[in-house]
Amino acid sequence: MMTRSATLTLLSVAAATLPGALAWGAMGHETVAYIASNFVAADTKAYFQDLLDDTSADYLASVAAWADSYRYTTAGKFSAPYHYIDANDSPPSSCGVDLDRDCADGACIVNALANYTSILLDGGASDANRQIAAKMVIHFVGDIGQPLHCEALEVGGNDIDVTYDGDDTNLHHIWDSEIPESVSGGSSLSSAKSWATTLTTAIKTGEYKSQMTGWATGLSVATPATRQATALQWATESNARVCDTVLVDGVSAVEGEDLSGDYTDAAQPVVRLQIAKQGYRLAKWLDAIVAAASST
């Protein structure tokens, strides 16, 4: 069996050549999932532990990066466009997501999150399909919080070459991995768990306490339209960070530059906020799914 580190190495190689890959990296996705597990209701925990056949504390985190592995398989390659939405806006002067313009063929993260949620709520869906849907939902709620997963410019930043601490990479990749890891202190599962604990405290009693309730404003899984509207709201919020942080001074200010210094210092608070926000939102999204499923 391939080890987790070997799997991540192969995925990192793939991420270097394919657009929109590995939002937040495995560690970031695991952090989102651990935060969610700290906020879900008891009924939600029991529901998803049963569905995922995992009664450990890692039941969400252990599948949080599964969708990134799946997209590189023959069976799962259809799902690659589901990880992002290509907002055809004009950062840094203008940011915005237009679903008709940016998801004309229907294949984007906004619709994917709504559609896989619908499968979870479908009482006639098989356990196998509902399990896949759960893994997708857990992952996509994380993906939609990465600003460059909600941006078309230069293939979501994949084609903007930069360096980081002397190593050649691209802008998308450093937002997926290097900047989050500069905050958490590492890329391991233990780093994710530790960072999630810190962010959970910030949400419950610290800097994010006053914002927490607002993060779930408008959240609804009641109908396909409300699921789509909630996902679109989240994508629009993430996309706005492209103008105010990611590319605040335009492409020319970052291309070819080493971004491990002042740029990272400015980006870290945004990354912390987006991870914390999506972790909390994932908990409330899963709670809403279980509440809706229980009422039918």
C-alpha positions in Angstrom: 0.0 0.0 0.0 1.3 3.5 -0.9 2.1 5.6 2.1 0.4 8.9 2.7 3.7 10.8 2.1 4.3 8.9 -1.2 0.7 9.7 -2.3 1.2 13.4 -1.5 4.5 13.4 -3.4 2.8 12.0 -6.5 -0.1 14.4 -6.2 2.3 17.3 -5.8 4.0 16.3 -9.1 0.6 16.2 -10.7 -0.4 19.6 -9.2 2.6 21.2 -10.9 1.3 20.3 -14.3 -2.4 20.5 -14.0 -4.6 23.6 -13.4 -6.6 24.1 -10.3 -5.0 21.3 -8.3 -5.0 20.6 -4.6 -6.6 23.7 -3.2 -5.0 24.2 0.3 -3.0 21.0 -0.2 -3.9 17.9 1.8 -3.0 19.7 5.1 -5.3 22.6 4.4 -8.2 20.4 3.6 -7.6 18.3 6.7 -7.5 21.5 8.8 -10.9 22.6 7.3 -12.3 19.1 8.2 -10.9 19.1 11.7 -12.4 22.5 12.4 -15.7 21.2 11.1 -15.6 18.2 13.4 -15.2 20.6 16.3 -18.5 22.3 15.5 -20.9 19.7 14.1 -23.9 18.6 16.1 -23.8 15.2 17.8 -26.4 13.8 15.3 -24.2 15.0 12.4 -21.1 13.4 13.8 -23.0 10.1 14.2 -24.5 10.3 10.7 -21.3 10.9 8.9 -19.3 8.5 11.0 -21.8 5.8 10.0 -21.9 6.8 6.3 -18.1 7.0 6.1 -17.6 3.8 8.2 -15.2 5.6 10.5 -15.8 6.1 14.2 -12.5 7.8 14.8 -12.0 11.5 15.5 -10.5 11.8 12.0 -13.6 10.7 10.2 -13.9 14.0 8.2 -10.2 14.7 7.9 -9.3 11.2 6.6 -11.4 11.8 3.5 -10.9 15.5 3.1 -8.3 15.2 0.3 -9.9 12.2 -1.4 -11.4 14.2 -4.3 -8.0 15.4 -5.3 -6.7 11.8 -5.6 -9.9 10.7 -7.4 -9.6 13.5 -10.1 -6.3 12.0 -11.3 -7.8 8.5 -11.8 -9.4 7.3 -15.1 -12.7 7.0 -13.3 -12.6 10.4 -11.7 -11.0 12.6 -14.4 -14.5 13.9 -15.3 -14.6 15.7 -11.9 -11.5 17.9 -12.5 -13.6 21.0 -13.5 -15.7 20.6 -10.4 -12.9 21.9 -8.2 -13.0 25.5 -9.3 -14.9 28.2 -11.2 -13.1 30.3 -13.7 -14.2 33.9 -13.0 -13.5 35.8 -16.1 -13.1 39.2 -14.4 -10.3 41.7 -14.4 -8.2 41.7 -11.2 -7.0 43.8 -9.6 -9.4 46.5 -10.9 -12.5 44.3 -10.9 -13.4 41.0 -9.3 -16.7 39.1 -9.5 -18.3 35.8 -10.3 -21.1 35.5 -12.8 -22.5 32.0 -13.0 -23.9 32.3 -16.5 -20.6 33.6 -17.8 -18.2 31.5 -15.7 -20.1 28.2 -15.5 -21.9 28.2 -18.8 -21.5 24.4 -19.3 -22.6 23.7 -15.7 -19.2 22.1 -14.7 -17.8 24.2 -11.9 -17.5 24.1 -8.1 -20.6 26.1 -7.4 -22.8 23.5 -9.2 -20.8 20.6 -8.0 -21.2 21.5 -4.3 -25.0 21.9 -4.9 -25.3 18.7 -6.9 -23.4 16.4 -4.6 -25.4 17.8 -1.7 -28.5 16.9 -3.6 -27.2 13.3 -3.8 -26.7 13.2 0.0 -30.3 14.3 0.4 -31.7 11.7 -2.0 -33.2 9.0 0.0 -33.1 6.7 -3.1 -29.3 7.1 -3.6 -27.1 4.1 -2.8 -24.8 4.1 0.2 -21.9 4.0 -2.2 -23.0 7.1 -4.1 -23.8 8.9 -0.9 -20.4 8.1 0.5 -18.7 9.5 -2.6 -21.0 12.6 -2.4 -20.0 13.2 1.2 -16.3 13.1 0.3 -16.9 15.5 -2.5 -18.9 17.9 -0.3 -16.2 17.9 2.4 -13.6 18.7 -0.2 -15.4 21.3 -2.2 -16.4 23.4 0.8 -12.6 23.7 1.3 -11.8 24.3 -2.3 -14.3 27.1 -2.7 -12.5 29.1 0.0 -9.2 29.2 -2.0 -9.3 32.5 -3.9 -7.5 31.2 -7.0 -10.0 28.4 -7.3 -12.5 31.1 -8.1 -10.4 32.9 -10.7 -9.7 32.4 -14.4 -6.7 34.7 -14.9 -3.6 32.8 -15.9 -5.3 29.5 -15.3 -6.1 30.5 -11.7 -2.5 31.7 -11.2 -1.0 28.4 -12.3 0.7 30.2 -15.2 2.1 32.9 -13.1 5.7 31.8 -12.4 7.1 32.8 -9.0 9.7 31.6 -6.6 9.2 30.8 -2.9 12.2 30.7 -0.6 14.4 30.3 -3.7 12.4 27.4 -5.2 10.6 27.7 -8.6 6.8 27.4 -8.4 3.7 29.2 -9.3 1.2 31.6 -7.7 -1.5 29.0 -7.4 0.7 26.5 -5.7 2.0 28.8 -3.0 -1.6 29.7 -2.1 -2.4 26.0 -1.9 0.6 24.9 0.1 3.5 27.2 1.0 1.6 30.0 2.5 -0.8 27.8 4.6 2.2 25.7 5.7 4.0 28.9 6.7 1.1 29.5 9.2 0.5 25.9 10.4 4.2 25.1 10.6 4.1 21.9 8.5 2.3 19.7 6.0 1.5 16.7 8.2 -1.8 15.5 9.6 -0.6 16.5 13.0 0.1 20.0 11.7 -3.5 20.1 10.4 -4.9 18.9 13.7 -2.8 21.4 15.7 -3.7 24.3 13.4 -7.4 23.4 13.6 -7.3 23.5 17.3 -5.8 27.0 17.2 -8.4 28.2 14.7 -11.2 26.6 16.6 -10.2 28.6 19.7 -10.1 31.8 17.5 -13.6 31.1 16.3 -15.1 30.2 19.7 -13.4 32.8 21.9 -10.9 34.8 19.9 -10.6 37.1 16.9 -13.2 35.4 14.8 -15.9 35.1 17.5 -17.8 38.2 16.4 -17.7 37.0 12.8 -18.7 33.4 13.3 -22.5 33.8 13.0 -22.2 35.9 9.9 -20.3 33.2 8.1 -23.4 31.0 8.0 -25.8 33.8 7.0 -28.0 32.6 4.1 -26.7 29.0 4.3 -29.5 26.8 3.0 -29.7 23.3 1.6 -33.5 23.4 1.3 -33.7 23.4 -2.5 -31.3 23.0 -5.4 -31.6 26.8 -6.0 -30.6 27.7 -2.4 -27.7 25.2 -2.4 -26.4 26.9 -5.6 -27.0 30.4 -4.2 -25.0 29.6 -1.0 -22.1 28.1 -3.0 -22.1 31.1 -5.3 -22.0 33.5 -2.3 -18.9 31.7 -1.0 -17.2 31.7 -4.3 -17.9 35.4 -4.7 -16.3 36.1 -1.3 -13.2 34.1 -2.2 -12.9 35.7 -5.6 -12.9 39.2 -3.9 -9.6 38.2 -2.2 -8.0 38.0 -5.6 -8.4 41.8 -6.0 -7.6 42.8 -2.5 -4.8 40.4 -1.6 -3.7 37.8 -4.2 -3.1 40.2 -7.1 -3.6 43.5 -5.3 -0.8 45.1 -7.4 -1.4 43.1 -10.5 0.4 40.2 -12.2 3.6 42.2 -12.9 4.1 42.8 -9.2 4.4 39.0 -8.4 5.6 37.4 -11.6 9.2 36.2 -11.3 9.4 37.4 -7.7 10.2 35.5 -4.5 7.0 35.7 -2.5 8.2 34.2 0.8 8.7 37.6 2.5 6.3 40.6 2.6 3.8 39.0 0.2 3.4 36.0 2.5 3.1 38.3 5.5 0.2 40.0 3.9 -1.4 36.8 2.7 -1.3 34.8 5.9 -4.2 36.6 7.6 -6.4 35.9 4.6 -5.4 32.3 4.5 -6.1 31.8 8.2 -9.5 33.5 7.8 -10.5 31.4 4.7 -9.5 28.1 6.4 -11.3 29.0 9.6 -14.4 30.3 7.8 -14.7 27.2 5.5 -14.2 24.8 8.4 -17.1 26.4 10.3 -19.2 26.6 7.2 -18.6 22.9 6.5 -19.9 22.0 10.0 -23.1 24.1 9.4 -23.5 22.7 5.9 -23.3 19.1 7.2 -25.6 19.9 10.1 -28.1 21.3 7.5 -27.9 18.1 5.4 -28.5 15.9 8.4 -31.4 18.1 9.6 -33.0 18.0 6.2 -32.4 14.2 5.8 -34.0 13.6 9.2 -37.1 15.5 8.4 -38.0 13.5 5.3 
